[in-house]
Amino acid sequence: MSEKVQSSTLVTTKDDRKEILELYKDLRVTDVRDGMDWVGMHGYGTVHHSIKPLYRTKVIGIARTARYMPFEGPAPRVTGDEYTEWSNWYYREVCTDPWGEELLEGDFMVMDVSGVDVGILGSNNTLAFKKKGCVGYLTNGGGIRDTDEVIMQQIPVWSKFVSQGMDQARIRFDSKDIPVAIGGVAIYPGDIIVADGDGVVVVPRKLAYEVAKYAHQELKGDKAGRKKHYEALGWDLDETVL
């Protein structure tokens, strides 16, 4: 593993983790995008707009990463109870999620699924990961199914599309805690992920404090300007302008 990756991975356990999450909790994607511009990162950090939220919500988290690869095959020539036995083996030995036991409160799971149309996340396993502290998911393919229940359970997901198929004979686990590329952005473990209805923006961990400084500057200015409009319109002031 390269020195750069090691350094980035270690930040997931640094003492300032809670401080970073607190610093970003009120910021919108647009504020953070502006903050990135203010530090000269105009062409970097914005995940491609083809990756969209499953439903409108807002999440701030610390990146934890995993990569999955297409299953090379062949699929077994079995059905029925034999297929059940093979499927159990597949989940136990091929398409595993070892990162699930290592989740920390505030982790945002970033999953490179190689663009595969597969429902690697669903209504059941996302609840297990939620109990471990996972606040949301970002994938570069499908990766999500059971979406009615996932939305009802308020599990935040940003993906390219919704998938129907199960994992077996479609995808396999490759590695975790490594750099991944999602929507044109290289994401390292420990980076800050900000996601809402406007999409996803990623802040390199080394720029976290500097970007936040200018993101808060922009948010403060936006609130002040909008508050004046509210007052002129005779609207009650809400939390977005106070």
N, C-alpha and C positions, 0 to 999 in steps of 0.2 A: 504494500500500500504506500502511495506517495506521501511525502512529508506534508504536502498541502492538504490532502484528504484527512490525514491523521489529525492535523491541527483543527480542521473544521469539525470533525466528528467529536472532538473533545469538548467543544463549546456547549454541547447538549447537557453537560453536567456542571458547567461553571456556576459559580455562586450568583451571577447576575441574571440568571435565567428568569426568575420571577420579576426582576426589575425591568427586563426587556418587555415581557408580556404586559406589565402594568403600563409601561411607556407607550405601547402601541394600541392599547385596548380601545381607545376612543377614536382612533384614526380611520378614515375611510380609504378605500383603494386610491381614489383620486388625490387625496392629501399625500399619500405615500409616493404616488407617481410623481407629484410635484416635488416632493423632497428628494427623490432620485435625480430629477432634473437639476435641482439646486446644487447637487454635488458633482454634476457633470456626467451623469449616467443616463443621458437622454435616450440612447438606443438600446437600453438594457433593462431587464427586470419584468417587463410586461409579458405575461403569458398570452399566447395567441388567442384572439377572440373566438376562435372555433371551439374553445373549451369553455363551457357554460355551466352555470349553477343548476342543479336539479330543481331547486326552488330558491326563492329570494331570501337570503339571510346574510349574516356578516360573521366572519370568524377571523381571529388572529391566532397564530400558533407558531411553534418552532418545528422546522422541517425534520422529519425522520424519513429515510428513504429506503426503497426496495425496488429491485428490478426482476421482472418476469419475462420469460422468453416463450415464443411459440413452441408448442409440443411437436417434435419431429415425427412422432408416430412410430410404428403403425398403431391404429386403434385396434383393440382386440376383436376377434370374431366370436363374440359371446353376447348373449342376451339374458334377460330375466334375472334369476337368482345369481347366476354366474357373473353377470354384469355388476350386480350389487357388490359381490365380493371383490371384483376388480376395481370398482369405484372406490371402495373403502381403502384398498391398497394405494390407489392413486393419491388420495388426500393425505394419506399417512406418509408416503415416501416421495411423491413427485411435486405436487402443488401444495407446498407447506407454507406456513406464515410464522417463521421463527421470530420475526420482529414483534409479533403480538405480545409476547411475554416480557418484552423490554420497554414497552410504552411508558412514558412519564406523563403526568398531568400537564396538559397544554401542548402535547405533540400534535402536529398536523402531518398526517401520513401522505407522503408523495410517492406514487406508485407508477413506475415506468412499466406499462403492460405491453409495450411493443406495438401498440395500435390494434391489438387483437380484440375482436368482438366476443367478449366473454364476461359473464357476470361474476367476477372474482369477489365482489362485495355484494352483500344482500342484507335482508332484514334481520337475520340471525347473528352472523359473525360481527356485524358492525356494533351491535349492542354489547357483545363481549368486549370489544375494543374500547367502546365508550366507557365501560366500567373501569378500564385500565387508565383512562385519562385522555384518549384520542378525541380531538375537537373537530376534525374534519378530514376530507380526503381530496386529493388532486390526482387525476390520471390522464394519460394521453391516448386513451382509447375508449372502450366501453367501461367495463369494470364494475358496473352497478346494475342490479336487477332488483326485483321485489319493490319497485319504486313507490308504489302506493303506501306500503308499510314504512319504507324508509323515510318518506316525507312525513307521515303521521308521527313517526318516532323522532322526528327532527334531527336526522343525521345529515349534516352538511356534506355535499359532494359536488365537485366541479369535474366534469368529464366531457368528452367529445360527443358521446351518444349513450343511449341506454341499451343494455344487452339482455337477451333472454337465456342464452346457453350457460350451462354449468362449466366448471373448470376442466373436467376430465377429457383427455384427448385434444385439448385446445391450448393449454398454457401450463408452464412449469416454473417453479421458483428458481431464480438464478443467484441473487446475492442481495445483501442488505448493507445499509450504512455506507453507501458509495455515492459518488456524483451521478445524477441522472439528468436527462434532457427532457423537459416538458414544454411543449408549445414554444420552442425556440429559446428557452432559458435553461442554463445549467444551474441545477439546484444541488447544494451541498447540505449534508446533515448539519443542523444548527442554524441555517439561514432562517430569516423571518418571512412567514407567509401571511399576506393580508388578502382576504377574499371577500367579495360581496357581490351585489347585483351588477357591478361594473366589470366583473371578472377577477383576475388574480394578478398580484404584483409580488415579486420576490426581492427581498433586500439581503444582499450579502452580509453575513454576520459582522465582518470587519467594518461595515459602514452603518451599523444599526443606530448608533447614537447620533451621528452626524445627520443621517437622513431624517430621523425622528425630530430633530431640532427644527428643521425647515418644514417638515410636514405639519407640525403643530403651529408654526407661523402661518401657514396657508389656511389651516382649519380655523384658527382664531380670526383671521381676516374675513373668511367666508361667513362665519357666525355673526360677526358684527354687521356686515353688509346685509345679510338676510334678516337680521333682527329689525333693522330700520324699515325694510320693506314690510315685514309683519305689522309693525306699529302703524305704518301708513295705510295699510289695508284693514286695520282694526282687528287683526287676528290675535287670538290668545297665543302667548309665547310658549313654545314647547322646548323639549330638551335639546333639539337640534340647533337652537339659537341661543341658548342660555349657557 
